[in-house]
Amino acid sequence: KQYRQSLAHFDGVPDKDPRGFEARTYAAKACRELSDRAGAVSNAERAAQIRAHPDVLHFLGEEYLRRGDVQKAQHRFQRAIELEPSHLASHMELGQLMSQQSRWPEAEAHFSRAAELDRDNAPALRNLAMSRFKQRKYDTCRQSCEAALRL
């Protein structure tokens, strides 16, 4: 019920209002909680048009993945990284997408960056090891495995 009440409030804020970006962002999150995927995407796209922000673009990437639109998801994650090269969550998502497409060098680059950003990120290290293994980079694969085991 609170999400629906919040949506009514957010919908009352015009996009041109100084609070428009925040209203669209919170509306997108409320729609996600209400399982209104179309509303989540619509509000997040409006927020991104007001101001490009890496977290909003990442949110859109997640929503497009849920819809099965890998190309749009990939584009949003890449755009988030362009805006904030240290956007850990987008590096992880892109690494996963590249792995699913067997694009191992690109997966390795994203997982490597994620591991640099967060040295205690076991999933990043595990996936980095797998991407290196798939490329037959056994020495660096072993190093990634050992780093993950130390956590």
C-alpha positions in Angstrom: 0.0 0.0 0.0 2.8 2.4 0.8 4.4 1.9 -2.6 1.1 2.8 -4.3 0.7 5.9 -2.1 4.3 6.9 -2.9 3.7 6.5 -6.7 0.8 8.9 -6.5 3.0 11.4 -4.8 5.9 10.9 -7.3 3.6 11.1 -10.3 2.5 14.5 -9.1 6.1 15.9 -9.5 6.7 17.3 -13.0 9.9 16.2 -14.8 11.0 19.8 -15.0 10.7 20.3 -11.2 14.1 20.3 -9.5 12.9 17.1 -7.7 11.9 15.5 -11.0 14.9 13.2 -11.3 14.5 11.9 -7.8 10.7 11.5 -8.2 11.2 9.4 -11.4 14.0 7.3 -9.8 11.9 6.5 -6.7 8.8 5.9 -8.8 10.8 3.3 -10.9 11.9 1.6 -7.7 8.3 1.6 -6.3 7.1 0.1 -9.6 9.7 -2.6 -9.4 8.5 -3.5 -5.9 4.9 -3.6 -7.2 6.1 -5.9 -10.1 5.1 -3.3 -12.6 8.0 -3.8 -15.0 6.7 -1.4 -17.6 6.2 1.3 -15.1 9.7 0.7 -13.7 11.3 1.0 -17.1 9.2 4.0 -18.1 10.0 6.0 -14.9 13.7 5.0 -15.1 14.0 6.1 -18.7 12.4 9.4 -17.8 14.9 9.8 -15.0 17.8 9.0 -17.3 16.5 11.6 -19.8 16.5 14.2 -17.0 20.0 13.3 -15.8 22.2 10.4 -16.9 23.2 8.6 -13.7 25.1 5.3 -13.5 22.7 3.8 -10.9 19.7 4.6 -12.9 21.3 3.2 -16.0 22.2 0.1 -14.1 18.7 -0.2 -12.9 17.5 0.0 -16.5 20.0 -2.7 -17.5 18.6 -5.0 -14.8 15.0 -4.4 -15.9 15.9 -5.0 -19.6 17.6 -8.3 -18.6 14.4 -9.3 -16.8 12.5 -8.6 -20.0 15.1 -10.7 -22.0 16.4 -7.7 -24.0 20.1 -8.4 -23.6 21.2 -5.8 -26.2 19.4 -3.0 -24.4 20.7 -4.2 -21.0 24.3 -4.4 -22.3 24.0 -0.9 -23.6 22.7 0.5 -20.3 25.5 -1.2 -18.3 28.1 0.1 -20.7 26.7 3.6 -20.5 26.8 3.4 -16.6 30.5 2.5 -16.8 31.2 5.3 -19.3 29.7 7.7 -16.7 31.4 6.0 -13.7 34.3 3.7 -14.7 34.3 2.3 -11.1 30.7 1.2 -11.2 31.2 -2.3 -9.7 27.7 -3.7 -10.3 27.7 -2.8 -14.0 31.2 -4.5 -14.5 29.8 -7.6 -12.8 26.7 -7.6 -15.0 28.6 -7.1 -18.2 31.1 -9.8 -17.2 28.2 -12.2 -16.8 26.7 -11.2 -20.1 30.0 -11.6 -21.9 30.4 -15.0 -20.2 27.0 -16.1 -21.4 28.0 -15.2 -24.9 31.4 -16.9 -24.6 33.1 -13.6 -25.1 35.9 -14.6 -22.7 38.4 -11.7 -23.2 35.7 -9.1 -22.5 34.3 -11.1 -19.6 37.9 -11.3 -18.2 38.3 -7.5 -18.5 35.1 -6.8 -16.6 35.7 -9.3 -13.9 39.3 -8.1 -13.5 38.1 -4.5 -13.1 35.5 -5.7 -10.5 38.2 -7.6 -8.6 40.4 -4.5 -8.7 37.5 -2.3 -7.3 36.7 -4.8 -4.6 39.5 -7.1 -3.6 37.1 -9.1 -1.3 34.7 -9.9 -4.1 34.7 -13.7 -4.3 32.2 -13.9 -7.2 34.4 -11.5 -9.3 37.5 -13.6 -8.5 35.6 -16.9 -9.3 34.3 -15.6 -12.6 37.7 -14.1 -13.4 39.2 -17.5 -12.9 36.6 -19.1 -15.1 37.1 -16.6 -17.9 40.8 -17.2 -17.8 40.4 -20.9 -17.7 38.2 -20.8 -20.8 41.0 -18.9 -22.6 43.6 -21.5 -21.4 45.3 -18.8 -19.3 46.1 -21.4 -16.6 48.7 -19.5 -14.6 46.5 -16.4 -14.1 43.5 -18.7 -13.6 45.4 -20.3 -10.7 46.2 -17.0 -9.2 42.6 -15.9 -9.3 41.5 -19.2 -7.6 44.1 -18.8 -4.9 43.0 -15.2 -4.3 39.4 -16.3 -4.0 40.4 -19.1 -1.6 42.2 -16.6 0.7 38.9 -14.8 1.3 
